[in-house]
Amino acid sequence: MMTAPGDSYVLIAGQGRSGTNWILDILDLCENTWCRNEPNELINSAMASLADGALIDSGFFPDIDAWTEAIRKTGESFGDRDRVGKENKNYYRASICRHLVQFIYDKPRVRKPLKSVFSHFELDEWVIPRFLLNDIQRNNRLTIIKVNQMPAWSRFVLDKDSNGKVIHIVRHPGGFLNSWKNRYLRQMSSDVVLLENRTRLERLADLSETWRKRMGDINQMSIPEMELWYWLYANEETYLGGLKNSRYKLVVFEKLAGDFKNEVKDILDFSTLNISKEQEKEMFKLGDNSISISDGWKQSLSTEEKSLVERILNNSELSSFWPADGDTSNSF
């Protein structure tokens, strides 16, 4: 059952280390977007109370009314993870309002001494003070919400909420694994990551006999293999849920890197947004060095890791995104 007309929004979906921030930065250059960065990770946010979206379990889908209310509140708030006031927007009452937001809310060192005086600043998410936004444009903002590792939420939006669109970015599993190892695993306890990944896959095996058979013996997997199996599950299920749905946009990381200008145009057209001439220079900066970044894993991963990546992709719905010669231009 679809929702009634309400506030439109775009959900940016994908894995961490796969380009979700890249898409968020692009859309943040548009003058009427209100961009939220993983608000579900903030204790005081409306989205933190929703059912977990890491695994698709119909018994734990969000209630549609609760979801709609959470989206509304998320569009009326900002939090610790957001880069508020960074870009020029048409909805600030005056330029000084944007700078005020950026100076106070975007800088923890400024907020810290205010906590003892204003309990408001003890939170990690705040309702937008009404005086900051002009009355004409405040209701014309498009809320952009970036989340990671939430395939159930993506499917929920596509299946149940006609107010939302999903931009799903997928990175080659080799590139994802290389970045995940260097930027996440290196900072974490391997024992903790092992337990978390094993628990997640065991729950998936309980939920889906199909995935249980595909994965095989979880206890025999290395940490990277566990991570890659969840990468495959989350991206494949989101992709399959978006097929033939006009509110779904697939972005392949490597294709965005190789044809940045045209891919960005497609993303903006899908989102019914545009970037001003003044911001185009900033947009093109976001594409600098992207090709070398997208190909870096080929020199960094070991032979064993490359074999693991290839095995994960074999017989997958996603394998056609990356032809053997590495050219993604004819993948679709």
N, C-alpha and C positions, 0 to 999 in steps of 0.2 A: 504493500500500500504506500503510495507516494504522499508526500506532505503537501499541504496547501501552499499557495504563493507566500513567500516571505523574503527574508534578507538573503541575497545571493552571496556566495563565498567560493573560494577555490582552495582545495586541499592539495598541498604538495606532498606526495608520498614517495617512499623509497627506503633504502637502507642507509644507515650512517656511512660516511666515506664514499658516497655514490653520487653526489652532486645536488642534493636537496638544498644546501645552502646557496649553491650557485643559482638555482632557479629563484630562490627567495631574493637574492641580491638583484637579479634582473628585474623582477616584478616590483621591487622596492623603488626602482627608478621612475616608475609611473606616478604621476602627481596625485592620483586619487586612490592609491592602495594603502590599506592599513595592515601592515605585515607583522605576523606573530610567529615567533620562533619556538617551537615545542612548548606551548603553554601547558600541555598535559604534564610536563615535568615539574611544574610549580605547585607547591603544596596548597596555596590559597586560590588556585585557578578553578574556574568552573569545569574545565575539561579533566581535571585530576580525579574527579569523582565518578567519571564514566567508566563503564565496564572496560577491562583491559582488551586491547585490540591486537595483541601479538599473535594470537591464534584464532582461526575462524571457528567459532563454536556458537551455533544458533541459540543455545541456551543462555548465552551471556552477551548477546547483542544489546546495544544500548536501547533504552526505551525511546521512541521517536520524540516524544514531548520533552524528555530530559535532554536529548541530543540537541533539539532545536533551541532550547533555552540556553544550553551551554555554548552553542555557536553564537547566539545573540550576545551573551555576556562577554565572550571572548572578543567580539568585535567592538565592545565598549570598554575594553581594558587594555593595559599593557603591563609587561612584567620584566623581571630580572634578566631574562634571556633575549629581550628585544633590543634592537639598536634604534631606540626612539629618537626622533629629531634629527636623524642623520641626513635625510634627503628633504629637498623642498617639496612641499605638498600644497594643494589648493584649498585644503580644509582648515588650516590654521587661521585663527582670527587675525593674526599679524605675524610678521617674521620674528618679532621678539618672543612670541609664544613658543615657536619651534625651538628657539635657542634656550628658552627657559626650561622646556622639557628635556632637552639634551643635556643641559648643565646640571640639573638636579637629579632627574630620574635615571639618566644613563651613566651616572658616575657614582659608584658605591661610596667612594671617599667623601663625597658631598652629603650623601644620604645618612651616613653613619652618625655624625653628631646630631642630626635632626631626630633620630630615633628616640632620644631621651625626652624630647619635647612633644613630638607628634607620633602617636602610636601607629598612625597611618603608614609610616615609613618602616615599621617592623615587618610588614608583609612583603611577599615576593611578587605580588601582582596588585595593580591599583586601577580603580575605575578612573577613566579619563575625566579630569576636572572640566566641567562644562564650559567655563570661560575661555578655555584654550582654543576651542573650535568655533568656526562661524556657523550660524544656524542654517545657511543656505546649502553649504557643501557637506556638512557633517553626515547627512543622510545619503549622500552620493558616494561615500567611500565603499570600496570593495575590500572585504576582509580576505586576507591571504593567510592560511594557517599551514605551517610546515610541521609535519610529524615524521618520525622515523620508526620503522619496524612495527607498523600498525596495519597489516593487510585487512584485518576484520573491519576496521573503520573505513578503509577505502571501499570495500565491498558494500558496506552499509550505506555509504553516500550514493554509490551507483545504483543500488537496488531500491533504496527507500526514500532518499531525499532529493527531490527534483530541484531544490534550490542550490545544490552544490555541484561543483565540477572537480574532477581529479586530474592533476598533472602528475604522472608517474615517471620518474627518471630511473633508468636502469644502467648500471655500469658493468663492463665486462668483469666476470668473477675474478679474473687474475688481477685486474686493477683494484677491485674492491678488496681482495684479500691482502694485497701488498700494502695498501693504505691502512686497512684495519690493523694489521700486524704492527706497523710503525707508529700509528697515531693512537691506538687504543690498547692493544694487547701488551705493548711494552710498558704501559703505565699501570697495568692491573696485576693482581696476584693471579698466577696461572691456575692455582687451586680454586679460586673463586670463580673464574671464568669457566673452568671445566665443569664445576657443579651447576652453574647457571645454564650452560648450554645443554648439558645432559638432561637436566630437569625439563627444560623447554622441549627438547626432542622426545622425551619419554611421554610428555603430555600430548604432543602431537600424535605419537604412535597410538595412544589411547583413543584419541578423537577420530583418527582416520586410518582404516585398515589399508587403504591404497598407499598412503604415505609410509605406513609402517613397513609394508613390503618393499617399497622403493628404497627406503633408507637401509634396511638390513639391521645388523647388530650394532646398536648404538654404543655399547660398552667397549667395542673394539675400535672406535673412532678416535682419531687425534682431535685436539682442539680446533685446528683449522678446518678439518673435515666437517665437524659439527657445525661450525659457523657457515660453511659453504652450503650445507644442506638446508639450513634455515634461510640463507640468502635465496636459494632456489625456490623453496616453498613460498616465501613471502612475495617474491617478484612474480612467480608463475601464477599464483592464485589471484594476485591483483590484475595481472595482464589478462587472464582468462575471463575475469569478471568484467573487464572493460571492453572486450571485443564487441563490436557492433553497437556500442553505446556512445552516442554523440557527446556525452558529458565526460568522456575519458580521452586523455591525450597522453600518448606514450612518447617519451623522449629518451633516446639512446645517448648516453654520455659521450661516446666516441664520435657519434654523428654531430652532436652539438659542438664538439671541439673542432671537427673538420670543416663544418659549414656553418659557422657561428651566426653570421648575419641572417641567413635564410631560416635557420632553425629558430632563432629568436623571433623573427617575424611570425612564424607559425604559432609559437607559444603565445605571443601577444594577440594574434587574431583569435585563437581559441578562447582566450580570457576576455575578449572584447576590450582590450586595453591598447594604449599607445604610449610611446616614449617621445618626449618633446625633442626638438632639434638641439636645444641646450644640453640635454642629457645624453645625446647620442655618443658623445666623446667618452663619457663615463661608461656607457654600455660596452663600447668596443674594448675598453681596458679590461673588462671582465673576461674577454676572450683571449687575452694575451697569454702566451705560453701554454695554452690548453692542450695542444696536440702533443707536446713533449710530456706533459703530465699524464695524458691518457695512455701513452705508450711505455711509460717508465717501468711498468711491472715486468715487461719482457726481459729486461736485463737484471731485474732484482730478485725475482722468484727462483728458487732452486728447481732443478729438473724434476724432483719428486713432487714439488708443489704444483708445477705446471701439469704434470700427469694427473694429479688430483683434480685440478680445475677442469681438465679435458674430460675426465670421467664423470664429473658432476653434470657437465653440459650434455653429455651423450644422451640421446633420446629425450631431450628436454624441449618443451615448447619454445624456449628462448634461444636455442642454438642458432637459428637462422639470423639472429641479429648481428652475429659476428662471423662472416665467412672466413674460411681458412686463410685467405690471403690478407685478412685484416681490413679489407675495404668494406665499409658499412654503407656505401652510397647506394647499393642496389639490394639492400637487405629487405625491402618492404614491397 
